[in-house]
């Protein structure tokens, strides 16, 4: 029955007069135009929403809990696939047997309209040798403009080589979007 319907429609189109073909072509063109006019606004909305996403390169200032009054500076990259990497101030005065940190790597995910969860890790170094880890869990709140973020509940765990937590603190972090092409 379906095959007959398809064959009948094909026969009608093949047997159509030139004028009927023009009408059918215009009808399909109008349907395409209607579809296009609906997708353009959706594309514009998607571009606006994209500006409010974390994807991009950010300047980050970290006010470490119990640390120096001068903020630690960092550059962070939030990838469109949820990847995260950061590097910046590597030296820090901690009584944990480490005096530097390596670059950080992790993942982020959107959890609300302008809220994101981030977890990342970095190695801790003593005189250039890895001797522990840092684990950071944070909630990022994106500004209305989409060009700044602050953190809530930014917990930093300092761990030894066996991932045993030696110390923890809570940091305050502010990020500013950097211009990229």
MIDO-119830 format. One line per 10 residues: their letters; for each residue x, y, z of N, C-alpha, C. Coordinates in Angstrom, 1 decimal, padded with zeros to 4 digits. Layout:
<vonus>
A) X Y Z X Y Z X Y Z  ...
</vonus>
This chain:
<vonus>
XXXXXXXXXX) 000.8 -001.2 000.0 000.0 000.0 000.0 000.9 001.3 000.0  001.9 001.3 000.8 002.8 002.4 000.9 003.5 002.5 -000.5  003.9 001.4 -001.0 004.6 001.4 -002.3 003.7 002.0 -003.4  002.5 001.6 -003.3 001.5 002.2 -004.3 001.4 003.7 -004.2  001.3 004.2 -003.0 001.2 005.6 -002.7 002.4 006.3 -003.3  003.6 005.8 -003.1 004.8 006.4 -003.6 004.8 006.4 -005.1  004.4 005.2 -005.7 004.4 005.1 -007.1 003.4 006.1 -007.7  002.2 006.2 -007.0 001.2 007.2 -007.5 001.7 008.6 -007.5  002.3 009.0 -006.4 002.9 010.3 -006.3 003.9 010.6 -007.4  004.8 009.6 -007.6 005.8 009.7 -008.6 005.2 009.9 -010.0
XXXXXXXXXX) 004.1 009.1 -010.2 003.4 009.2 -011.5 002.8 010.5 -011.7  002.2 011.1 -010.6 001.5 012.4 -010.7 002.5 013.4 -011.0  003.7 013.4 -010.4 004.7 014.4 -010.6 005.3 014.3 -012.0  005.5 013.0 -012.5 006.0 012.8 -013.9 005.0 013.3 -014.9  003.7 013.0 -014.6 002.6 013.4 -015.6 002.1 014.8 -015.4  002.7 015.6 -014.5 002.3 017.0 -014.3 002.6 017.8 -015.5  001.8 018.8 -015.7 002.1 019.8 -016.8 003.2 020.7 -016.4  003.9 021.4 -017.3 004.9 022.3 -016.9 004.4 023.4 -015.9  003.2 023.8 -016.0 002.7 024.8 -015.1 002.5 024.2 -013.7  002.1 023.0 -013.6 002.0 022.3 -012.3 003.3 022.1 -011.7
XXXXXXXXXX) 004.3 021.8 -012.5 005.7 021.6 -012.0 006.2 022.9 -011.4  005.9 024.1 -012.0 006.3 025.4 -011.5 005.7 025.6 -010.2  004.4 025.3 -010.1 003.7 025.5 -008.8 004.3 024.7 -007.7  004.5 023.4 -008.0 005.1 022.5 -007.0 006.5 023.0 -006.6  007.3 023.5 -007.6 008.7 024.0 -007.3 008.6 025.2 -006.4  007.7 026.1 -006.7 007.5 027.3 -005.9 007.0 026.9 -004.5  006.1 025.9 -004.4 005.6 025.4 -003.1 006.8 024.9 -002.3  007.6 024.1 -002.9 008.8 023.6 -002.2 009.7 024.7 -001.8  009.9 025.7 -002.7 010.7 026.8 -002.4 010.2 027.6 -001.2  008.9 027.8 -001.1 008.3 028.5 000.0 008.5 027.8 001.3
XXXXXXXXXX) 008.3 026.5 001.2 008.6 025.6 002.4 010.0 025.8 002.9  011.0 025.8 001.9 012.4 026.0 002.2 012.6 027.3 002.8  012.0 028.4 002.2 012.1 029.7 002.7 011.6 029.9 004.2  010.4 029.2 004.4 009.8 029.3 005.8 010.8 028.6 006.8  011.3 027.5 006.3 012.3 026.8 007.2 013.5 027.6 007.5  014.0 028.3 006.5 015.2 029.1 006.6 014.9 030.3 007.5  013.7 030.9 007.4 013.4 032.1 008.2 013.2 031.7 009.7  012.9 030.4 009.9 012.8 029.9 011.3 014.2 029.6 011.9  015.1 029.2 011.1 016.4 028.8 011.6 017.4 029.9 011.8  017.2 031.0 011.0 018.1 032.2 011.2 018.0 032.7 012.6
XXXXXXXXXX) 016.7 033.0 013.2 016.7 033.5 014.6 017.2 032.5 015.6  017.1 031.2 015.3 017.6 030.2 016.2 019.2 030.2 016.2  019.7 030.5 015.0 021.2 030.6 014.9 021.7 031.8 015.7  021.0 032.9 015.6 021.3 034.2 016.3 021.3 034.0 017.8  020.2 033.3 018.2 020.1 033.0 019.7 021.2 032.1 020.1  021.6 031.1 019.3 022.7 030.2 019.7 024.0 031.0 019.8  024.2 031.9 018.9 025.5 032.7 019.0 025.5 033.6 020.2  024.3 034.1 020.7 024.3 034.9 021.9 024.5 034.0 023.1  024.0 032.8 023.1 024.2 031.8 024.2 025.6 031.4 024.2  026.3 031.3 023.1 027.7 030.8 023.0 028.6 031.8 023.8
XXXXXXXXXX) 028.2 033.1 023.7 029.0 034.2 024.4 029.0 034.0 025.9  027.9 033.4 026.4 027.7 033.2 027.8 028.3 031.9 028.3  029.0 031.1 027.4 029.6 029.9 027.8 031.0 030.1 028.3  031.6 029.1 028.9 033.0 029.3 029.4 034.0 029.0 028.3  033.6 028.5 027.2 034.6 028.1 026.2 035.4 029.4 025.8  036.8 029.2 025.9 037.7 030.3 025.6 038.9 030.4 026.5  039.6 031.5 026.4 040.8 031.7 027.2 040.5 032.8 028.2  041.0 032.5 029.4 040.7 033.4 030.6 041.9 033.8 031.4  041.9 035.0 031.8 042.9 035.4 032.8 042.3 035.1 034.2  043.0 034.5 035.1 042.5 034.0 036.3 043.3 034.6 037.5
XXXXXXXXXX) 042.7 035.1 038.5 043.3 035.6 039.7 042.8 034.8 040.9  043.8 034.2 041.6 043.4 033.3 042.7 043.9 033.9 044.0  042.9 034.1 044.9 043.2 034.6 046.3 043.2 033.3 047.1  044.4 032.7 047.4 044.5 031.5 048.1 044.2 031.7 049.6  043.4 030.7 050.1 043.1 030.7 051.5 044.4 030.6 052.4  044.6 031.6 053.2 045.8 031.6 054.1 047.1 031.9 053.4  047.0 032.2 052.1 048.2 032.5 051.3 048.5 034.0 051.2  049.4 034.3 050.3 049.8 035.7 050.2 048.7 036.6 049.8  048.8 037.9 050.2 047.7 038.9 049.8 047.7 039.1 048.3  048.9 039.0 047.7 049.0 039.2 046.2 048.3 038.0 045.5
XXXXXXXXXX) 047.3 038.2 044.6 046.7 037.1 044.0 047.7 036.3 043.1  047.5 035.0 043.0 048.2 034.2 042.1 047.6 034.4 040.7  048.4 034.5 039.7 047.9 034.7 038.3 048.0 033.5 037.5  047.1 033.3 036.6 047.0 032.1 035.8 046.3 032.4 034.5  046.5 031.5 033.5 045.8 031.5 032.3 045.1 030.2 032.2  043.8 030.2 031.9 043.0 029.0 031.9 042.3 028.9 030.5  042.2 027.6 030.0 041.5 027.4 028.7 040.4 026.4 029.0  039.2 026.8 028.7 038.0 026.0 028.8 037.7 025.5 027.3  037.8 024.2 027.1 037.6 023.7 025.7 036.1 023.4 025.5  035.7 023.5 024.2 034.3 023.2 023.9 033.8 021.8 024.2
XXXXXXXXXX) 034.8 020.9 024.3 034.5 019.5 024.7 034.5 019.2 026.2  034.6 020.3 027.0 034.6 020.1 028.4 036.0 020.0 029.0  037.0 020.0 028.2 038.4 019.9 028.7 038.8 021.3 029.3  039.8 021.2 030.2 040.3 022.3 030.9 041.8 022.2 031.1  042.5 023.3 030.9 043.9 023.3 031.3 044.3 024.7 031.8  045.3 024.8 032.6 045.7 026.0 033.2 047.2 026.0 033.6  047.8 027.1 033.5 049.1 027.3 033.9 049.3 028.7 034.5  050.3 029.0 035.3 050.5 030.3 035.8 051.5 030.2 036.9  051.3 031.1 038.0 052.2 031.1 039.1 052.4 029.7 039.6  053.6 029.2 039.6 053.9 027.9 040.0 054.5 027.8 041.3
XXXXXXXXXX) 055.2 028.8 041.8 055.8 028.8 043.1 054.8 029.3 044.2  054.8 028.5 045.3 053.9 029.0 046.4 054.5 028.5 047.7  054.3 029.3 048.7 054.9 029.0 050.0 054.0 028.1 050.8  054.2 026.8 050.7 053.3 025.8 051.4 054.3 025.0 052.3  053.8 024.7 053.5 054.6 023.9 054.4 054.3 022.4 054.2  054.1 022.0 052.9 053.7 020.6 052.6 054.8 019.8 052.0  056.0 020.4 052.0 057.1 019.7 051.4 057.2 019.9 049.9  056.3 020.8 049.3 056.3 021.2 047.9 056.4 022.7 047.8  057.1 023.2 046.8 057.2 024.6 046.6 056.8 025.1 045.2  056.3 024.2 044.4 055.8 024.5 043.0 054.7 023.6 042.7
XXXXXXXXXX) 053.9 024.1 041.7 052.9 023.2 041.1 053.1 023.2 039.6  052.7 022.1 039.0 052.8 022.0 037.5 051.5 022.5 036.9  051.3 022.4 035.6 050.1 022.8 034.9 048.9 022.0 035.4  047.7 022.5 035.3 046.5 021.8 035.7 045.7 021.3 034.6  045.1 020.1 034.7 044.3 019.5 033.7 043.0 019.0 034.3  041.9 019.1 033.6 040.7 018.6 034.2 039.5 018.7 033.2  038.3 018.7 033.8 037.0 018.8 033.0 036.1 019.7 033.7  035.2 020.3 032.9 034.1 021.2 033.4 032.8 020.8 032.7  031.7 021.2 033.4 030.4 020.9 032.9 029.4 021.9 033.3  028.5 022.3 032.5 027.5 023.3 032.9 026.4 022.6 033.7
XXXXXXXXXX) 026.1 023.2 034.9 025.1 022.7 035.8 023.9 023.6 036.0  023.9 024.8 035.4 022.8 025.7 035.5 022.9 026.7 034.4  022.0 027.7 034.5 022.0 028.8 033.4 023.4 029.4 033.2  024.0 029.8 034.4 025.3 030.4 034.3 026.2 029.8 035.4  026.0 028.5 035.7 026.7 027.8 036.7 027.4 026.6 036.1  028.7 026.4 036.5 029.5 025.4 036.0 030.3 024.7 037.1  030.5 023.4 037.0 031.3 022.7 037.9 032.7 022.4 037.2  033.7 022.5 038.0 035.1 022.3 037.5 035.9 021.4 038.5  036.5 020.4 037.9 037.5 019.6 038.7 038.8 019.5 037.9  039.9 019.8 038.5 041.2 019.7 037.8 042.2 019.3 038.8
XXXXXXXXXX) 043.4 018.8 038.2 044.5 018.3 039.0 045.8 018.9 038.5  046.7 019.0 039.4 048.1 019.4 039.0 049.1 018.6 039.9  050.3 018.4 039.4 051.3 017.8 040.2 052.0 018.9 041.1  052.4 018.4 042.3 053.2 019.3 043.2 054.7 018.9 043.1  055.5 019.9 043.1 056.9 019.6 042.9 057.7 020.2 044.1  058.8 019.5 044.3 059.8 020.0 045.3 061.1 019.9 044.6  061.7 021.1 044.4 063.0 021.2 043.6 062.9 020.5 042.3  061.8 020.6 041.6 061.6 020.1 040.2 061.2 018.6 040.2  061.1 017.9 041.3 060.6 016.5 041.3 059.2 016.5 041.8  058.4 015.6 041.2 057.0 015.4 041.6 057.0 014.7 042.9
XXXXXXXXXX) 056.2 015.3 043.9 056.1 014.6 045.2 054.7 014.7 045.8  053.8 015.1 044.9 052.4 015.1 045.4 051.4 015.6 044.3  050.2 015.9 044.7 049.2 016.3 043.8 048.3 017.4 044.4  047.7 018.2 043.6 046.7 019.1 044.0 045.4 018.7 043.3  044.3 018.8 044.0 043.0 018.5 043.4 042.1 019.6 043.7  041.4 020.2 042.7 040.6 021.4 042.9 039.2 021.1 042.4  038.2 021.3 043.3 036.7 021.2 043.0 036.2 022.6 043.2  035.4 023.1 042.1 034.9 024.4 042.2 033.6 024.6 041.5  032.8 025.5 041.9 031.6 026.0 041.2 031.9 027.4 040.7  031.7 027.5 039.4 032.0 028.8 038.7 030.6 029.5 038.4
XXXXXXXXXX) 030.5 030.8 038.7 029.3 031.5 038.4 029.7 032.6 037.3  029.1 032.5 036.1 029.4 033.4 035.0 028.6 034.6 035.2  029.2 035.8 034.9 028.5 037.1 035.0 027.4 037.2 033.9  026.5 038.1 034.1 025.5 038.3 033.1 026.1 038.6 031.7  027.2 039.4 031.6 027.8 039.7 030.3 028.5 038.5 029.7  028.8 037.5 030.5 029.5 036.3 030.0 031.0 036.5 029.9  031.5 037.6 030.4 033.0 037.9 030.2 033.7 037.8 031.6  033.1 037.4 032.6 033.7 037.3 033.9 033.1 036.1 034.7  033.9 035.5 035.6 033.3 034.5 036.5 033.9 034.7 037.9  033.2 034.2 038.8 033.7 034.1 040.2 033.5 032.7 040.6
XXXXXXXXXX) 034.1 032.3 041.8 033.9 030.9 042.2 033.1 030.9 043.5  032.5 029.8 043.8 031.8 029.5 045.0 032.2 028.1 045.4  032.6 027.9 046.6 033.0 026.5 047.1 034.2 026.0 046.3  035.3 026.8 046.2 036.5 026.4 045.5 037.4 025.7 046.6  037.4 024.4 046.6 038.1 023.6 047.6 039.4 023.0 046.9  040.5 023.3 047.6 041.8 022.8 047.1 042.4 021.8 048.1  042.6 020.6 047.6 043.3 019.6 048.4 044.7 019.4 048.0  045.6 019.4 049.0 047.0 019.1 048.7 047.3 017.7 049.2  047.8 016.9 048.3 048.0 015.4 048.6 049.4 015.0 048.4  049.8 013.9 049.1 051.1 013.4 048.9 051.1 012.5 047.7
XXXXXXXXXX) 052.2 011.8 047.5 052.3 010.9 046.3 051.3 009.7 046.3  050.8 009.4 047.5 049.8 008.3 047.6 048.4 008.8 047.6  048.2 010.1 047.3 046.9 010.8 047.2 046.3 010.9 048.6  047.0 010.9 049.6 046.5 011.1 051.0 046.5 012.7 051.2  045.3 013.2 051.6 045.2 014.6 051.8 046.0 015.1 053.0  046.9 016.0 052.7 047.7 016.6 053.8 047.2 017.9 054.3  046.5 018.7 053.4 046.0 020.0 053.8 044.9 020.3 052.8  044.0 021.2 053.2 043.0 021.8 052.3 042.8 023.2 052.6  042.4 024.0 051.6 041.9 025.3 051.8 040.8 025.7 050.8  040.2 026.9 051.0 039.2 027.4 050.1 039.7 028.6 049.5
XXXXXXXXXX) 039.7 028.7 048.2 040.2 029.9 047.5 039.0 030.7 046.9  039.3 031.9 046.6 038.4 032.8 045.9 039.1 033.1 044.5  038.3 032.9 043.5 038.9 033.0 042.1 038.0 033.9 041.3  038.7 034.7 040.5 038.0 035.6 039.6 038.6 035.4 038.2  037.8 035.3 037.2 038.3 035.1 035.8 037.7 036.2 034.9  038.6 036.6 034.0 038.2 037.6 032.9 038.5 037.0 031.6  037.5 037.0 030.7 037.7 036.5 029.3 038.7 037.3 028.6  039.6 036.6 027.9 040.6 037.3 027.0 040.1 037.2 025.6  040.5 038.2 024.8 040.1 038.3 023.4 040.8 037.2 022.6  040.1 036.5 021.8 040.7 035.5 020.9 039.9 035.6 019.6
X) 040.5 035.2 018.5 039.8 035.2 017.2 038.6 034.3 017.1
</vonus>
